[in-house]
Amino acid sequence: MATSDKEPVDLSVAMVTDPAPLADWLVIAPLVFGMIVGSLLLMVRKDTRLQPYIAIPGLVVLVVIAAALLAHVVISGPVTMTMGRWLPPFGISFTVDILGALLTLTAAIAALAGGIYGAGDVNNSGRRYGFYPFLFLMMVGVSGAFLTGDIFNLYVWFEVLLIASFGLLILGSERGQIDGATKYAFLNLVATTFFLIATGYLYGIFGTLNMADIAIKAKTMEEKAPLVTLLSLYFLAFGMKAAAFPVNFWLPASYHTPRVVVSALFAGLLTKVGVYAFMRVAFVLFPAERDILGWVIASIAAVTMILGAMGALAQTDFRRLLGYLVISGIGIMFAGIALASPDGVSATIFYAVHSMIVMTALYLASGLAARASGGFSIAGSGGIYTTHPFLAAVTLILFFAVSGLPPFSGLWPKVILVKASLDVGAWWLAGAVLLSGFLTTIAVGRVWVLSYWRPAPAGTGDEQDAENLNPLIDYAPLVLLTAIVVALGVFPQQVLELSQTGTEQLLNPIDYIRSVFPSGGEQ
């Protein structure tokens, strides 16, 4: 009988041989759990009454998982899980630092609020055609984008969240929804095409798609490859997805068309994924090239925040106005990226957390205001303060927060950003931040005066509409988000510390790289 005389293969040089610590499985837990719950909801899609009882507890668990992941990363530093046991850069890595974990938790909280509100906002038809499965699929895509350590995998998760967003956008199949979905789909597919072209270009240059591996190799190729061109392509792709000027026109043309809860989730989550992706590429992969493009990014940031606020001033529809405020906030976040200083980047991270919460809440508040006054028209509504004083009080807090007024969450990142701008002599960028805040205050103040404070026009059915507001389903998610807005304003220290630590890991990604390559990687 023949026997093999071959030497045993040492798998440790190519594969992970040690079992992963149990806590490290939290890196992929949001994705796996989201897929499981989404699949379960898809199987029971015909039982529309059962879906919220599965989805809402599932979203609560998702928040707990994301919170545990953030705590693990705070204690242990960046954590990496590699698929298929293949060592990086051959295996697809999921690498999470404080920035990714913090945004994953914030996204889960916004999704929980949307899931609760959707129990009342989405009718049986919308549930039957997949509101809750699409919501979990979108969260899988959003979480995957925040947690992946592979640039092509980032593209894949963008595709996942876009597929889910297309489904959410057309629930109801009304003419306005189809029109908005067409514009949304076309422009996002164009952006995705630029993303894919840039990624193919990147692979042709580096021969790898692992972000940590690219970060190591890019330092030796600054004079040998057109990296500025490559970063410019990524800026165009992610700027379009984030709705930055001049490729922002798709957002106000589409975000007002779907169900209110869908608009809220889009405003809170999707554009922030674009901002996050550019931060990761610009600071981890190509920091030197980002310095070259700094003045371009700063100019686009200033124009975006001011034109967004001016667009809000011109609107007569509450939801259209909020769409322009989303755009203005994107400009503020890009301003911090342009500065690239520790204070500027930490302000961007803090503002991203604030914007995800406050924009979701504002869209939910606009839906309740429309039900209380009969529509989204600013000039055609009124009297909400008289008929729904609690709703009016909560909305006023959110108006203060989105304007950056004390003592709420929008104040601190703007203060830090203005200081960071003045520290480097960019007085014009600081002025743009202050001007956009002033214009935003006027825009939301106009909504308050006309829709809330002014007496209701004759003939509106306020009393009948008031009966449709459920304190648990309608007000609970709004109160949850508003409480966070207040807490971040009154007690900002913890989020500020997380933002600062996340900034340190982003600007000096040595711990991120060592998480992927414990031996130091290829030099």
C-alpha positions, 0 to 999 in steps of 0.5 A: 500500500502506497503512502505519501511522503510529502511534507505537511503543508504549513497553512499559517503562511496563507490562512488564518489558523487560530480561531477568532475571539468570540468578541471579534465576530461582532465585526460581521454580526450586523450583516449576518443578523440583518440578512437573517431577519430580512430573510425571515421578513421576506418569508412572512411578507404576506402576513402584514400584521406580523411584520412589525412584531418581527422587524422592530425587535430585530432593529432593537437587537441590531442597535445592541449589536452595534453598541457592543461592537463600538464598545469592543473597538473602543477597548481593543482598537481596530478589529479585522475579520477575514473571510474564507480564512485567507490572509490579507490581502488575498482574503476579503477583510472586514476592518472596523475602527471607531469611525466605522463602529460609531456610524454603524451604531448611529445608523442602527438607531435611525433605522430603529426609529424608522422601523417604529414609525413605519408601522403607522406610515406604511400601509398593508400594500407597502408591507406586502411589497417589502418595506421591512425586508428592504429596510433590513437589506438597506441596513446590511448595505449601510453597515457593510459599507461602514465595516468593510476593509476592501475597496471593491467590497465597499462598491458591492455594499453600495450596490446592496443598499442601492438595490434596497433603496430602489425598492423602498423608493417606489413602494406605492407606485405613484406617478411622483414616486416613479418620476423621483425613482427614475432620477434617483436611479439614473444619477446613482448608477452614473456615480456607481459607474465612476466608482467602478471605473476608479476601482478598476483603475486602482487595481490596475495600479496597485494589484490589490483591493485591500485598503490597508495594503493600498495604504502601505503601497501608496506611500512608495508610488506617489511619484510613479502613478497618477494618484491625484487623478484616481482620488479625483475620480473617487471624489466625483463618485462619492460627491455625487452619492453624497449630493455635493455641488454640482452633482446634487440636483438629483436629491431634491428631485427625488427625496420628497416623493416616497413615503415619509419614513423612506425619505427620513431613512434616505436623508439620515443614512445614504448620503452619509455613506458617501461622505464616509467612503470619501473620508476613508479613501482620502485619509487612509489611502491617499492623504498626500493627494488629498492635500493637493485637492484640499482647496478644491474640496474646500471650495465645493464644500462652501458652495454646497453648504450655502446653495443648499441653505439658499435652496431651502429658503426658496421652497414652499414644500416642507419635505423639499426644504429638508432635502436642501438642508441635507445638501447643506449639511453635506457641504459642512462635512466636506469642509472638515475633510478639506481642512484635514486637521484633527479638529476639522475631521473630528467636527466632520465625524461629530456632524455626521452623527448629528446629521444622521439623527436630526435629519431622520427626525425632521423628516418624521416630524414633517410627516406628522405635521402634514397629517396634522395640517393636511399637507406638506405645503408651508403656505397652505398649513398652519395652527400646528402649535395650537392643535399639537403643541407637543409636536410643535415643541419637538420640531422647534428643538430640531429646528434649533439643532439643524441651525446649529443653535444652542444648546443642541447637537448641531452647535458643537461640530460647527463651533469646532469647524469654525475654530479649525478654519480660523486656525489655518487662516481659512476665514472664508470657509468659517464665514461660509459655515456661519452664513449657511447656519444663518440662512438655515435659521431663516428657512426653518424659522419661516416654516415655524411661523407659517406652518406652526405659529400662524393660525390654521387656514379656514376649513382644515380638518385638524380635529379629524387628523389629530385622531390619526396620531398614535402616541406610541407609533408616531411620537415614540421614534420622534421623541427617541431621536429628539432626546439624542439631539438634546443629549448630544448638545447638553452632554457632548463630551463622550461623542466628542472624545469618540470623534477625536479618537476616530480622527486619530485613527483615520489620520494616522492609520497605523493601528488600522493597518496593523489590525490587518497585517499584524507583522507590519504588512509589505514594506 
